[in-house]
Amino acid sequence: MDNHRRKPMSHKFVFFLTCAAAISFTVGVGFAGKGGMDRPPGMAAGTKIALAVTFDDKSGTRNLTVVEDSSAKLVIDKADGTCRQTYDKAYFPFASTQWENCKGWPAPDGRREMSARSGELWPLVKGNKMTFQVHGFGKKDWKNKPECVVEGNETITVPAGTFETVKVVCEDQADKRSYWMAEGIGYPVQFIQDWKRRKGTSSEKLISITSP
């Protein structure tokens, strides 16, 4: 489907107030024009993101807080302070380039160095591609060469509501990562990771975003 031909649809968001009461409202959101979906605006520091998560047969919730969201990087803390992740916006939404104090991870601290980038994803237009090299440092060092491709439009339903999205898939020899981005939202409304070597799957689905 051509994203410039789709009609705007209503997206239902649930935002939680500081008094812990919940309200819901509807916002009309449409795609950008023929140029594709533009980069979302930066999220304010203090924005809360709630996610429904699965890891193989286990499920739960994850609560995140935005520390910084600029044109260069996105920094997010886990709400309990146990994990900080930094994303390089040049490669977003691909995996974080640095993580610190992430308890329970195979390597609680580590980083990815990206280089040799070719192509561009943004604005998200079907067929756009980006390749690059990754040198990872953590419990052990590793190297991968992912290819990210904009696959096209999809309408999906997550706990936060129904969204018209653009799907981006990044794949290398280790895993396949799929991201669903919605217009004007600075974090994927859905993320699914399929590991090739250990034969497992994890996912994140948006529950809510709360502005400070």
N, CA and C atoms as a LAMMPS dump frame, in Angstrom:
ITEM: TIMESTEP
0
ITEM: NUMBER OF ATOMS
636
ITEM: BOX BOUNDS ff ff ff
-5.0000000000000000e+02 5.0000000000000000e+02
-5.0000000000000000e+02 5.0000000000000000e+02
-5.0000000000000000e+02 5.0000000000000000e+02
ITEM: ATOMS id mol type element x y z
1 1 1 N 0.843 -1.196 0
2 1 2 C 0 0 0
3 1 3 C 0.872 1.238 0
4 2 1 N 0.489 2.253 -0.8
5 2 2 C 1.235 3.502 -0.821
6 2 3 C 0.808 4.346 0.358
7 3 1 N 1.801 4.751 1.204
8 3 2 C 1.4 5.45 2.413
9 3 3 C 0.809 6.828 2.15
10 4 1 N 1.05 7.436 0.983
11 4 2 C 0.459 8.742 0.742
12 4 3 C -0.982 8.631 0.27
13 5 1 N -1.475 7.412 0.063
14 5 2 C -2.849 7.236 -0.367
15 5 3 C -3.771 6.84 0.776
16 6 1 N -3.188 6.474 1.918
17 6 2 C -4.012 6.027 3.018
18 6 3 C -4.708 7.198 3.679
19 7 1 N -5.957 6.992 4.095
20 7 2 C -6.687 8.028 4.799
21 7 3 C -6.277 8.033 6.259
22 8 1 N -6.252 9.222 6.896
23 8 2 C -5.956 9.255 8.329
24 8 3 C -6.977 8.428 9.094
25 9 1 N -6.52 7.771 10.158
26 9 2 C -7.441 7.009 10.98
27 9 3 C -7.304 7.455 12.414
28 10 1 N -8.267 7.109 13.24
29 10 2 C -8.239 7.504 14.644
30 10 3 C -7.409 6.517 15.436
31 11 1 N -6.583 7.036 16.322
32 11 2 C -5.735 6.201 17.15
33 11 3 C -6.098 6.489 18.589
34 12 1 N -6.329 5.449 19.354
35 12 2 C -6.712 5.623 20.743
36 12 3 C -5.492 5.476 21.633
37 13 1 N -5.188 6.51 22.399
38 13 2 C -4.082 6.475 23.32
39 13 3 C -4.638 6.478 24.74
40 14 1 N -3.941 5.839 25.65
41 14 2 C -4.287 5.943 27.06
42 14 3 C -3.133 6.622 27.755
43 15 1 N -3.384 7.773 28.356
44 15 2 C -2.38 8.514 29.085
45 15 3 C -2.752 8.466 30.565
46 16 1 N -1.789 8.257 31.446
47 16 2 C -2.052 8.19 32.865
48 16 3 C -1.61 9.484 33.525
49 17 1 N -2.507 10.048 34.325
50 17 2 C -2.225 11.287 35.023
51 17 3 C -1.419 10.999 36.271
52 18 1 N -0.803 12.05 36.796
53 18 2 C 0.017 11.873 37.987
54 18 3 C -0.81 11.472 39.195
55 19 1 N -2.111 11.776 39.181
56 19 2 C -2.969 11.394 40.305
57 19 3 C -3.382 9.929 40.216
58 20 1 N -2.877 9.219 39.193
59 20 2 C -3.12 7.791 38.983
60 20 3 C -4.483 7.512 38.38
61 21 1 N -5.265 8.552 38.068
62 21 2 C -6.513 8.328 37.353
63 21 3 C -6.2 8.211 35.875
64 22 1 N -6.955 7.393 35.17
65 22 2 C -6.697 7.179 33.745
66 22 3 C -7.745 7.87 32.908
67 23 1 N -7.313 8.473 31.808
68 23 2 C -8.25 9.04 30.859
69 23 3 C -7.872 8.536 29.482
70 24 1 N -8.824 8.547 28.585
71 24 2 C -8.521 8.158 27.21
72 24 3 C -9.144 9.167 26.275
73 25 1 N -8.507 9.382 25.124
74 25 2 C -9.06 10.263 24.126
75 25 3 C -8.557 9.849 22.771
76 26 1 N -9.145 10.405 21.731
77 26 2 C -8.83 9.981 20.38
78 26 3 C -8.153 11.1 19.626
79 27 1 N -7.126 10.73 18.874
80 27 2 C -6.386 11.711 18.092
81 27 3 C -6.331 11.238 16.654
82 28 1 N -6.649 12.11 15.723
83 28 2 C -6.528 11.738 14.317
84 28 3 C -5.089 11.845 13.874
85 29 1 N -4.562 10.768 13.337
86 29 2 C -3.168 10.749 12.905
87 29 3 C -3.102 10.216 11.485
88 30 1 N -2.374 10.901 10.634
89 30 2 C -2.224 10.423 9.265
90 30 3 C -0.771 10.359 8.88
91 31 1 N -0.493 9.783 7.732
92 31 2 C 0.866 9.703 7.235
93 31 3 C 1.299 11.031 6.65
94 32 1 N 2.603 11.177 6.528
95 32 2 C 3.139 12.301 5.779
96 32 3 C 2.822 12.084 4.304
97 33 1 N 3.178 13.031 3.474
98 33 2 C 2.854 12.926 2.059
99 33 3 C 3.748 11.94 1.335
100 34 1 N 4.004 12.205 0.048
101 34 2 C 4.76 11.266 -0.765
102 34 3 C 6.168 11.052 -0.238
103 35 1 N 6.634 11.976 0.607
104 35 2 C 7.976 11.826 1.153
105 35 3 C 8.078 10.761 2.215
106 36 1 N 6.964 10.145 2.632
107 36 2 C 6.999 9.096 3.635
108 36 3 C 6.799 9.627 5.034
109 37 1 N 6.95 8.753 6.034
110 37 2 C 6.783 9.138 7.429
111 37 3 C 8.043 9.838 7.924
112 38 1 N 7.889 11.057 8.429
113 38 2 C 9.021 11.818 8.929
114 38 3 C 9.468 11.297 10.293
115 39 1 N 10.68 11.693 10.675
116 39 2 C 11.156 11.363 12.02
117 39 3 C 10.202 11.968 13.041
118 40 1 N 9.892 11.238 14.115
119 40 2 C 8.996 11.795 15.135
120 40 3 C 9.682 12.916 15.895
121 41 1 N 8.895 13.85 16.447
122 41 2 C 9.501 14.909 17.266
123 41 3 C 10.101 14.316 18.527
124 42 1 N 11.061 15.012 19.097
125 42 2 C 11.694 14.524 20.316
126 42 3 C 10.708 14.469 21.473
127 43 1 N 10.828 13.436 22.293
128 43 2 C 9.996 13.319 23.486
129 43 3 C 10.609 14.14 24.608
130 44 1 N 9.771 14.766 25.413
131 44 2 C 10.256 15.589 26.52
132 44 3 C 10.913 14.723 27.585
133 45 1 N 11.952 15.263 28.217
134 45 2 C 12.568 14.564 29.34
135 45 3 C 11.508 14.325 30.412
136 46 1 N 11.501 13.12 30.952
137 46 2 C 10.504 12.773 31.952
138 46 3 C 9.304 12.029 31.393
139 47 1 N 9.212 11.913 30.065
140 47 2 C 8.12 11.152 29.462
141 47 3 C 8.192 9.696 29.924
142 48 1 N 7.032 9.136 30.29
143 48 2 C 6.953 7.757 30.762
144 48 3 C 6.42 6.863 29.636
145 49 1 N 7.069 5.725 29.425
146 49 2 C 6.647 4.755 28.416
147 49 3 C 6.387 3.431 29.113
148 50 1 N 5.181 2.902 28.957
149 50 2 C 4.829 1.601 29.54
150 50 3 C 4.678 0.581 28.424
151 51 1 N 5.296 -0.589 28.59
152 51 2 C 5.32 -1.622 27.558
153 51 3 C 4.878 -2.965 28.124
154 52 1 N 4.116 -3.713 27.329
155 52 2 C 3.866 -5.122 27.626
156 52 3 C 4.963 -5.921 26.944
157 53 1 N 5.679 -6.755 27.694
158 53 2 C 6.844 -7.452 27.148
159 53 3 C 6.686 -8.958 27.295
160 54 1 N 7.283 -9.677 26.347
161 54 2 C 7.372 -11.136 26.43
162 54 3 C 8.803 -11.553 26.138
163 55 1 N 9.215 -12.64 26.741
164 55 2 C 10.526 -13.229 26.476
165 55 3 C 10.321 -14.73 26.475
166 56 1 N 10.306 -15.325 25.28
167 56 2 C 9.928 -16.723 25.12
168 56 3 C 8.531 -16.918 25.727
169 57 1 N 8.391 -17.741 26.756
170 57 2 C 7.066 -18.005 27.325
171 57 3 C 6.776 -17.166 28.565
172 58 1 N 7.625 -16.187 28.865
173 58 2 C 7.41 -15.322 30.03
174 58 3 C 6.85 -13.978 29.568
175 59 1 N 6.049 -13.339 30.419
176 59 2 C 5.475 -12.047 30.064
177 59 3 C 5.448 -11.131 31.282
178 60 1 N 5.356 -9.828 31.02
179 60 2 C 5.324 -8.852 32.103
180 60 3 C 5.183 -7.46 31.538
181 61 1 N 5.578 -6.47 32.306
182 61 2 C 5.545 -5.071 31.857
183 61 3 C 6.905 -4.436 32.09
184 62 1 N 7.189 -3.419 31.309
185 62 2 C 8.423 -2.657 31.463
186 62 3 C 8.068 -1.177 31.438
187 63 1 N 8.575 -0.445 32.402
188 63 2 C 8.299 0.989 32.504
189 63 3 C 9.592 1.76 32.303
190 64 1 N 9.582 2.694 31.357
191 64 2 C 10.762 3.453 30.972
192 64 3 C 10.527 4.945 31.176
193 65 1 N 11.618 5.679 31.365
194 65 2 C 11.566 7.137 31.487
195 65 3 C 12.564 7.752 30.516
196 66 1 N 12.117 8.713 29.729
197 66 2 C 13.003 9.395 28.779
198 66 3 C 13.89 10.372 29.547
199 67 1 N 15.203 10.233 29.385
200 67 2 C 16.172 11.144 29.993
201 67 3 C 16.512 12.267 29.022
202 68 1 N 16.718 11.91 27.753
203 68 2 C 17.058 12.881 26.714
204 68 3 C 16.6 12.353 25.363
205 69 1 N 16.045 13.238 24.556
206 69 2 C 15.663 12.857 23.193
207 69 3 C 15.962 14.045 22.289
208 70 1 N 17.122 13.975 21.632
209 70 2 C 17.575 15.055 20.757
210 70 3 C 17.713 14.529 19.336
211 71 1 N 18.167 15.387 18.443
212 71 2 C 18.382 14.942 17.061
213 71 3 C 19.529 13.941 16.968
214 72 1 N 20.397 13.912 17.985
215 72 2 C 21.569 13.032 17.954
216 72 3 C 21.352 11.714 18.683
217 73 1 N 20.603 11.729 19.803
218 73 2 C 20.495 10.502 20.583
219 73 3 C 19.218 10.471 21.415
220 74 1 N 18.848 9.254 21.789
221 74 2 C 17.732 9 22.698
222 74 3 C 18.292 8.22 23.882
223 75 1 N 18.054 8.737 25.082
224 75 2 C 18.52 8.086 26.305
225 75 3 C 17.295 7.74 27.149
226 76 1 N 17.179 6.461 27.531
227 76 2 C 16.022 5.984 28.281
228 76 3 C 16.489 5.188 29.493
229 77 1 N 15.874 5.464 30.648
230 77 2 C 16.132 4.699 31.867
231 77 3 C 14.97 3.764 32.143
232 78 1 N 15.266 2.58 32.665
233 78 2 C 14.221 1.758 33.23
234 78 3 C 13.735 2.446 34.501
235 79 1 N 12.439 2.397 34.768
236 79 2 C 11.855 3.194 35.848
237 79 3 C 12.471 2.888 37.21
238 80 1 N 12.91 1.647 37.439
239 80 2 C 13.499 1.313 38.735
240 80 3 C 14.98 1.663 38.82
241 81 1 N 15.516 2.286 37.771
242 81 2 C 16.892 2.753 37.789
243 81 3 C 17.929 1.68 37.539
244 82 1 N 17.516 0.499 37.089
245 82 2 C 18.475 -0.602 36.923
246 82 3 C 19.105 -0.662 35.54
247 83 1 N 18.636 0.132 34.6
248 83 2 C 19.157 -0.001 33.241
249 83 3 C 19.001 1.307 32.479
250 84 1 N 20.081 1.769 31.868
251 84 2 C 20.04 2.953 30.994
252 84 3 C 20.5 2.538 29.596
253 85 1 N 19.715 2.921 28.575
254 85 2 C 20.058 2.62 27.191
255 85 3 C 20.149 3.91 26.382
256 86 1 N 21.159 3.96 25.515
257 86 2 C 21.355 5.105 24.637
258 86 3 C 21.279 4.644 23.19
259 87 1 N 20.499 5.364 22.389
260 87 2 C 20.315 5.053 20.97
261 87 3 C 20.907 6.17 20.123
262 88 1 N 21.611 5.819 19.072
263 88 2 C 22.12 6.774 18.098
264 88 3 C 21.017 7.033 17.08
265 89 1 N 20.542 8.285 16.979
266 89 2 C 19.413 8.581 16.106
267 89 3 C 19.727 8.335 14.628
268 90 1 N 21.009 8.313 14.255
269 90 2 C 21.362 8.04 12.86
270 90 3 C 20.971 6.623 12.457
271 91 1 N 20.847 5.716 13.459
272 91 2 C 20.52 4.323 13.182
273 91 3 C 19.151 3.92 13.736
274 92 1 N 18.467 4.836 14.375
275 92 2 C 17.175 4.543 15.004
276 92 3 C 16.167 4.079 13.956
277 93 1 N 15.334 3.04 14.257
278 93 2 C 15.097 2.459 15.589
279 93 3 C 15.974 1.267 15.958
280 94 1 N 17.079 1.04 15.256
281 94 2 C 17.923 -0.111 15.56
282 94 3 C 18.402 -0.053 17.006
283 95 1 N 18.894 -1.185 17.502
284 95 2 C 19.236 -1.414 18.904
285 95 3 C 20.14 -0.337 19.501
286 96 1 N 20.094 -0.258 20.822
287 96 2 C 20.865 0.752 21.542
288 96 3 C 22.364 0.599 21.273
289 97 1 N 23.064 1.718 21.318
290 97 2 C 24.512 1.72 21.113
291 97 3 C 25.273 1.595 22.425
292 98 1 N 24.578 1.81 23.548
293 98 2 C 25.229 1.662 24.855
294 98 3 C 24.181 1.298 25.9
295 99 1 N 24.533 0.416 26.826
296 99 2 C 23.649 0.086 27.926
297 99 3 C 24.472 -0.038 29.195
298 100 1 N 23.886 0.4 30.313
299 100 2 C 24.593 0.468 31.587
300 100 3 C 23.711 -0.073 32.702
301 101 1 N 24.318 -0.893 33.584
302 101 2 C 23.658 -1.38 34.79
303 101 3 C 22.366 -2.147 34.487
304 102 1 N 22.372 -2.907 33.395
305 102 2 C 21.177 -3.647 32.989
306 102 3 C 21.206 -5.04 33.624
307 103 1 N 20.731 -5.119 34.848
308 103 2 C 20.769 -6.358 35.61
309 103 3 C 19.907 -7.421 34.94
310 104 1 N 20.424 -8.643 34.922
311 104 2 C 19.707 -9.741 34.303
312 104 3 C 20.067 -9.951 32.845
313 105 1 N 20.774 -8.983 32.247
314 105 2 C 21.217 -9.149 30.866
315 105 3 C 22.469 -10.023 30.844
316 106 1 N 22.767 -10.705 29.721
317 106 2 C 24.011 -11.484 29.63
318 106 3 C 25.24 -10.633 29.937
319 107 1 N 25.23 -9.366 29.482
320 107 2 C 26.286 -8.411 29.821
321 107 3 C 25.598 -7.156 30.357
322 108 1 N 25.643 -6.897 31.67
323 108 2 C 24.933 -5.742 32.233
324 108 3 C 25.397 -4.401 31.672
325 109 1 N 26.643 -4.328 31.218
326 109 2 C 27.186 -3.109 30.62
327 109 3 C 27.823 -3.462 29.283
328 110 1 N 27.624 -2.607 28.293
329 110 2 C 28.23 -2.861 26.995
330 110 3 C 27.907 -1.753 26.015
331 111 1 N 28.407 -1.932 24.801
332 111 2 C 28.163 -0.917 23.773
333 111 3 C 28.283 -1.543 22.387
334 112 1 N 27.692 -0.854 21.412
335 112 2 C 27.845 -1.206 20.005
336 112 3 C 28.456 -0.025 19.293
337 113 1 N 29.494 -0.282 18.517
338 113 2 C 30.072 0.756 17.668
339 113 3 C 29.609 0.52 16.24
340 114 1 N 28.918 1.524 15.657
341 114 2 C 28.413 1.416 14.295
342 114 3 C 29.363 2.133 13.346
343 115 1 N 29.499 1.6 12.136
344 115 2 C 30.357 2.236 11.146
345 115 3 C 29.937 1.804 9.749
346 116 1 N 30.557 2.43 8.75
347 116 2 C 30.361 2.068 7.333
348 116 3 C 28.888 2.07 6.931
349 117 1 N 28.153 3.083 7.404
350 117 2 C 26.732 3.135 7.064
351 117 3 C 26.534 3.48 5.597
352 118 1 N 25.584 2.782 4.966
353 118 2 C 25.223 3.052 3.58
354 118 3 C 23.705 3.083 3.487
355 119 1 N 23.158 4.131 2.857
356 119 2 C 21.718 4.251 2.721
357 119 3 C 21.092 4.996 3.882
358 120 1 N 19.762 5.185 3.82
359 120 2 C 19.036 5.956 4.818
360 120 3 C 17.617 5.413 4.909
361 121 1 N 17.102 5.307 6.138
362 121 2 C 15.725 4.854 6.344
363 121 3 C 14.731 6.005 6.344
364 122 1 N 15.104 7.104 6.993
365 122 2 C 14.188 8.226 7.192
366 122 3 C 14.298 9.244 6.07
367 123 1 N 13.13 9.804 5.639
368 123 2 C 11.778 9.432 6.038
369 123 3 C 11.449 8.01 5.608
370 124 1 N 10.548 7.362 6.37
371 124 2 C 10.249 5.95 6.125
372 124 3 C 9.399 5.788 4.874
373 125 1 N 10.047 5.354 3.809
374 125 2 C 9.391 5.099 2.531
375 125 3 C 9.641 3.641 2.175
376 126 1 N 8.621 2.925 1.755
377 126 2 C 8.766 1.52 1.407
378 126 3 C 9.922 1.316 0.432
379 127 1 N 10.802 0.381 0.77
380 127 2 C 11.952 0.089 -0.068
381 127 3 C 13.24 0.736 0.381
382 128 1 N 13.166 1.762 1.255
383 128 2 C 14.399 2.373 1.76
384 128 3 C 15.223 1.335 2.512
385 129 1 N 16.552 1.38 2.322
386 129 2 C 17.449 0.423 2.959
387 129 3 C 18.628 1.13 3.606
388 130 1 N 19.157 0.496 4.639
389 130 2 C 20.357 0.991 5.299
390 130 3 C 21.173 -0.218 5.752
391 131 1 N 22.448 -0.234 5.433
392 131 2 C 23.352 -1.273 5.921
393 131 3 C 24.477 -0.611 6.694
394 132 1 N 25.058 -1.35 7.623
395 132 2 C 26.16 -0.814 8.428
396 132 3 C 26.843 -1.972 9.133
397 133 1 N 27.988 -1.685 9.721
398 133 2 C 28.728 -2.683 10.469
399 133 3 C 28.592 -2.412 11.96
400 134 1 N 28.512 -3.475 12.738
401 134 2 C 28.399 -3.376 14.188
402 134 3 C 29.556 -4.127 14.828
403 135 1 N 30.26 -3.454 15.744
404 135 2 C 31.267 -4.106 16.577
405 135 3 C 30.78 -3.96 18.007
406 136 1 N 30.395 -5.078 18.619
407 136 2 C 29.833 -5.039 19.96
408 136 3 C 30.844 -5.416 21.026
409 137 1 N 30.698 -4.772 22.192
410 137 2 C 31.583 -5.029 23.326
411 137 3 C 30.709 -5.257 24.562
412 138 1 N 30.884 -6.395 25.218
413 138 2 C 30.126 -6.699 26.422
414 138 3 C 30.778 -7.854 27.138
415 139 1 N 29.999 -8.907 27.404
416 139 2 C 30.577 -10.102 27.994
417 139 3 C 31.598 -10.697 27.054
418 140 1 N 31.354 -10.53 25.759
419 140 2 C 32.315 -10.9 24.732
420 140 3 C 32.161 -9.921 23.575
421 141 1 N 33.133 -9.89 22.688
422 141 2 C 33.06 -9.023 21.514
423 141 3 C 32.389 -9.769 20.366
424 142 1 N 31.713 -9.025 19.5
425 142 2 C 31.097 -9.645 18.327
426 142 3 C 31.013 -8.635 17.199
427 143 1 N 30.828 -9.146 15.997
428 143 2 C 30.674 -8.302 14.819
429 143 3 C 29.517 -8.807 13.971
430 144 1 N 28.695 -7.88 13.496
431 144 2 C 27.578 -8.199 12.613
432 144 3 C 27.487 -7.14 11.53
433 145 1 N 26.75 -7.433 10.481
434 145 2 C 26.487 -6.455 9.44
435 145 3 C 24.986 -6.476 9.127
436 146 1 N 24.184 -5.702 9.89
437 146 2 C 22.736 -5.704 9.674
438 146 3 C 22.343 -4.967 8.391
439 147 1 N 21.203 -5.379 7.85
440 147 2 C 20.535 -4.63 6.786
441 147 3 C 19.136 -4.294 7.285
442 148 1 N 18.788 -3.015 7.254
443 148 2 C 17.462 -2.56 7.661
444 148 3 C 16.682 -2.14 6.424
445 149 1 N 15.423 -2.574 6.34
446 149 2 C 14.584 -2.308 5.18
447 149 3 C 13.219 -1.818 5.645
448 150 1 N 12.702 -0.783 4.999
449 150 2 C 11.331 -0.337 5.246
450 150 3 C 10.412 -1.231 4.417
451 151 1 N 9.603 -2.056 5.102
452 151 2 C 8.778 -3.032 4.386
453 151 3 C 7.441 -2.467 3.921
454 152 1 N 6.923 -1.435 4.603
455 152 2 C 5.649 -0.858 4.168
456 152 3 C 4.696 -0.629 5.32
457 153 1 N 3.451 -0.334 4.991
458 153 2 C 2.436 0.04 5.97
459 153 3 C 1.733 -1.18 6.554
460 154 1 N 1.413 -1.093 7.844
461 154 2 C 0.601 -2.12 8.495
462 154 3 C -0.279 -1.458 9.545
463 155 1 N -1.499 -1.91 9.668
464 155 2 C -2.374 -1.504 10.759
465 155 3 C -2.281 -2.568 11.841
466 156 1 N -1.882 -2.172 13.05
467 156 2 C -1.7 -3.139 14.136
468 156 3 C -2.452 -2.667 15.375
469 157 1 N -2.76 -3.609 16.249
470 157 2 C -3.417 -3.305 17.515
471 157 3 C -2.524 -3.768 18.654
472 158 1 N -2.242 -2.861 19.578
473 158 2 C -1.455 -3.135 20.77
474 158 3 C -2.283 -2.646 21.959
475 159 1 N -1.844 -2.863 23.207
476 159 2 C -2.652 -2.42 24.35
477 159 3 C -3.018 -0.929 24.327
478 160 1 N -2.181 -0.084 23.719
479 160 2 C -2.476 1.353 23.662
480 160 3 C -3.558 1.694 22.654
481 161 1 N -3.886 0.783 21.735
482 161 2 C -4.909 1.054 20.735
483 161 3 C -4.513 0.516 19.372
484 162 1 N -5.211 0.984 18.348
485 162 2 C -4.953 0.573 16.971
486 162 3 C -4.218 1.688 16.244
487 163 1 N -3.147 1.322 15.56
488 163 2 C -2.276 2.305 14.921
489 163 3 C -2.022 1.931 13.466
490 164 1 N -1.937 2.928 12.642
491 164 2 C -1.453 2.74 11.283
492 164 3 C 0.04 3.014 11.313
493 165 1 N 0.834 2.03 10.945
494 165 2 C 2.275 2.092 11.166
495 165 3 C 3.052 1.838 9.883
496 166 1 N 4.36 2.085 9.974
497 166 2 C 5.307 1.649 8.95
498 166 3 C 6.239 0.642 9.615
499 167 1 N 6.411 -0.502 8.968
500 167 2 C 7.23 -1.582 9.526
501 167 3 C 8.648 -1.513 8.981
502 168 1 N 9.616 -1.587 9.899
503 168 2 C 11.036 -1.61 9.557
504 168 3 C 11.626 -2.921 10.071
505 169 1 N 12.356 -3.635 9.224
506 169 2 C 12.975 -4.905 9.624
507 169 3 C 14.481 -4.8 9.475
508 170 1 N 15.199 -5.131 10.551
509 170 2 C 16.665 -5.167 10.541
510 170 3 C 17.102 -6.609 10.799
511 171 1 N 17.954 -7.124 9.921
512 171 2 C 18.328 -8.539 10.015
513 171 3 C 19.819 -8.722 9.779
514 172 1 N 20.427 -9.62 10.574
515 172 2 C 21.812 -10.029 10.352
516 172 3 C 21.908 -11.52 10.668
517 173 1 N 23.115 -12.024 10.798
518 173 2 C 23.283 -13.457 10.999
519 173 3 C 22.832 -13.916 12.379
520 174 1 N 22.668 -12.986 13.325
521 174 2 C 22.307 -13.358 14.692
522 174 3 C 20.807 -13.303 14.957
523 175 1 N 20.126 -12.288 14.433
524 175 2 C 18.711 -12.156 14.74
525 175 3 C 17.988 -11.291 13.711
526 176 1 N 16.676 -11.252 13.883
527 176 2 C 15.806 -10.423 13.049
528 176 3 C 14.987 -9.541 13.986
529 177 1 N 15.053 -8.223 13.775
530 177 2 C 14.353 -7.263 14.622
531 177 3 C 13.328 -6.51 13.771
532 178 1 N 12.072 -6.532 14.194
533 178 2 C 11.01 -5.846 13.467
534 178 3 C 10.441 -4.732 14.33
535 179 1 N 10.316 -3.542 13.745
536 179 2 C 9.848 -2.355 14.452
537 179 3 C 8.638 -1.784 13.717
538 180 1 N 7.621 -1.403 14.47
539 180 2 C 6.45 -0.748 13.894
540 180 3 C 6.4 0.676 14.43
541 181 1 N 6.609 1.655 13.553
542 181 2 C 6.634 3.065 13.937
543 181 3 C 5.322 3.733 13.533
544 182 1 N 4.776 4.554 14.422
545 182 2 C 3.553 5.3 14.144
546 182 3 C 3.874 6.794 14.074
547 183 1 N 3.133 7.494 13.263
548 183 2 C 3.357 8.924 13.033
549 183 3 C 3.347 9.695 14.352
550 184 1 N 4.397 10.489 14.583
551 184 2 C 4.446 11.379 15.726
552 184 3 C 4.801 10.738 17.053
553 185 1 N 5.11 9.434 17.07
554 185 2 C 5.451 8.737 18.318
555 185 3 C 6.921 8.361 18.274
556 186 1 N 7.664 8.766 19.298
557 186 2 C 9.109 8.638 19.261
558 186 3 C 9.682 7.31 19.693
559 187 1 N 8.823 6.304 19.893
560 187 2 C 9.287 4.977 20.299
561 187 3 C 8.428 3.964 19.554
562 188 1 N 8.987 2.82 19.127
563 188 2 C 8.176 1.844 18.388
564 188 3 C 6.932 1.433 19.167
565 189 1 N 5.785 1.389 18.5
566 189 2 C 4.57 0.928 19.182
567 189 3 C 4.576 -0.586 19.312
568 190 1 N 5.406 -1.246 18.505
569 190 2 C 5.599 -2.693 18.636
570 190 3 C 7.005 -3.055 18.166
571 191 1 N 7.608 -4.016 18.87
572 191 2 C 8.939 -4.504 18.522
573 191 3 C 8.959 -6.007 18.747
574 192 1 N 9.468 -6.759 17.767
575 192 2 C 9.606 -8.212 17.899
576 192 3 C 11.021 -8.611 17.479
577 193 1 N 11.68 -9.38 18.311
578 193 2 C 13.029 -9.864 18.024
579 193 3 C 13.017 -11.38 17.948
580 194 1 N 13.503 -11.919 16.846
581 194 2 C 13.617 -13.361 16.656
582 194 3 C 15.096 -13.729 16.584
583 195 1 N 15.547 -14.539 17.538
584 195 2 C 16.943 -14.974 17.537
585 195 3 C 17.096 -16.192 16.635
586 196 1 N 18.153 -16.208 15.874
587 196 2 C 18.385 -17.323 14.957
588 196 3 C 19.188 -18.44 15.612
589 197 1 N 20.105 -18.08 16.491
590 197 2 C 21 -19.076 17.066
591 197 3 C 20.356 -19.813 18.241
592 198 1 N 19.703 -19.073 19.128
593 198 2 C 19.095 -19.714 20.299
594 198 3 C 17.62 -20.048 20.086
595 199 1 N 17.07 -19.668 18.928
596 199 2 C 15.699 -20.022 18.561
597 199 3 C 14.684 -19.537 19.598
598 200 1 N 14.701 -18.238 19.861
599 200 2 C 13.749 -17.649 20.803
600 200 3 C 13.168 -16.364 20.255
601 201 1 N 12.18 -15.816 20.97
602 201 2 C 11.505 -14.589 20.538
603 201 3 C 11.215 -13.711 21.743
604 202 1 N 11.338 -12.401 21.553
605 202 2 C 10.897 -11.444 22.567
606 202 3 C 10.095 -10.354 21.871
607 203 1 N 9.285 -9.632 22.639
608 203 2 C 8.469 -8.579 22.044
609 203 3 C 8.201 -7.465 23.047
610 204 1 N 7.887 -6.286 22.519
611 204 2 C 7.422 -5.148 23.294
612 204 3 C 6.215 -4.561 22.575
613 205 1 N 5.155 -4.253 23.343
614 205 2 C 3.97 -3.619 22.771
615 205 3 C 3.576 -2.446 23.655
616 206 1 N 3.314 -1.312 23.026
617 206 2 C 3.041 -0.08 23.769
618 206 3 C 1.738 -0.183 24.553
619 207 1 N 1.814 0.185 25.847
620 207 2 C 0.628 0.306 26.696
621 207 3 C 0.202 1.763 26.785
622 208 1 N 1.176 2.643 27.066
623 208 2 C 0.848 4.065 27.205
624 208 3 C 2.114 4.904 27.129
625 209 1 N 1.934 6.181 26.81
626 209 2 C 2.985 7.179 26.909
627 209 3 C 2.413 8.354 27.694
628 210 1 N 3.141 8.779 28.729
629 210 2 C 2.677 9.865 29.584
630 210 3 C 3.659 11.019 29.501
631 211 1 N 3.208 12.163 29.024
632 211 2 C 4.062 13.346 28.95
633 211 3 C 4.165 13.987 30.336
634 212 1 N 5.317 14.594 30.649
635 212 2 C 5.48 15.208 31.979
636 212 3 C 4.637 16.474 32.109
